[in-house]
Amino acid sequence: MVLAFILSFEILASPFVTRSKSKSFRRVVGDTLFRFVTATFPDVELQYFLGTSVGIYSEWARNKKLSVTIDELQGGGKLLWIGPKKTEKVLLFCHGGAYIAPLQNFMLPFWRFIQLELEKRGLEVGIAIMSYSVIPVAHFPTPLWQASQAIKHLMYVDNVKPSNLQLFGDSAGGNLVSQILSSMLHPPFSPPIIPPGTRLRGAYMMSPWISMTGVGSPKSKEVLPSFTENDHCDVLSTKSLLRWGSDVLSGLQHPSSDVPYVDPIRAPSDWYKGLQEVVDRVFVSTGEYECLRDANRMFFERKIRPCHGNAEFFELKGGVHNDPFFDFYVADGPLGARQKLTPIILDWVERGFENSRIR
């Protein structure tokens, strides 16, 4: 009954409110439904409702008549391959979900779309999804350990050259990509899992969850303005983000040394010094109407840009958290002229792999 009222209100109000007037009817419904579910269900119920990454991937692949290819990794992680396993050029995707949720089925058609569009441009790209353990089964550094093992597996078992490997992560997956880059600069495991001297082709973080507390610096206690301004515009509420952030931080065994990896907005200013030596190119994107907007801006401007000469940032006008994925939540492809980020992602991925041909 509550959901029906909320949906009716949002649909009727959509032509008149800034957060919705540029969206299609389907996006208004989809965004409202997603926000309601994530804000209403307790974490345990949400996990039960959503299922498992392997289950979601396997069902989707069978429905699309694609092969189900799963690589078991040391440490309990898994690689889930979209379509035929191809290892000459690989994109490794770390999914979001606040470290409590599995891979979601609307992420899969997005990546299949990217894969097929790259094929039209003459690029055969293997896309592997990183399935990692989540809270409460595992806390930091387990997902980082598993993702590092995935990179090691791709390099030494599948013989993927680092120059042909690009990382992609959304939300908590973007946090995990930042953890991977941090671990290459400040190895937390002895011996390092990713060999010293490795230089990856690219790293893209979409709406990265890089502020667990909502603040913008180690000394600040004030929540950044976008957490208040966009609380009723985004597909995730401020309350949800801060609750999940508290869950992540409460699981740290060594907070003083772990925080720079897990909550990089509070990392030292020179934490990413040397970033250009471990990854060729970096891309960060955010949405104008997402709660994490200000944190994403600050993360790029203060942490990434000063340490990398080939770093890009894009803010989607009218965009919300992980905006491109939500087109595929309600449709089979990008929706409307407002969706400018998906083509940018496609071009960015293509440029990386095209340039690797001539290296």
Secondary structure, DSSP 8 states (H G I E B T S, - for coil): -HHHHHHHHHHHHTTTSTTTTTS-HHHHHHHHHHHHHHHHS-HHHHHHHH--HHHHHHHHHHHTT---EEEE-TTS-EEEEESS---SSEEEEE--STTTS---TTHHHHHHHHHHHHHHTT---EEEEEE---TTT--TTHHHHHHHHHHHHHHHTS---GGGEEEEEETHHHHHHHHHHHHHHS--SSS-SS-TT--BSEEEEES----SSS-SSSS--S--HHHHHTTTTSSS-HHHHHHHHHHHHHT-SSHHHHHHHHSGGGS-TTTTTTGGGTBS-EEEEEETT-TTHHHHHHIIIIIIGGG-SSEEEEEETT--TTHHHHHHHHSSS--STT--HHHHHHHHHHHHHHHHHT-
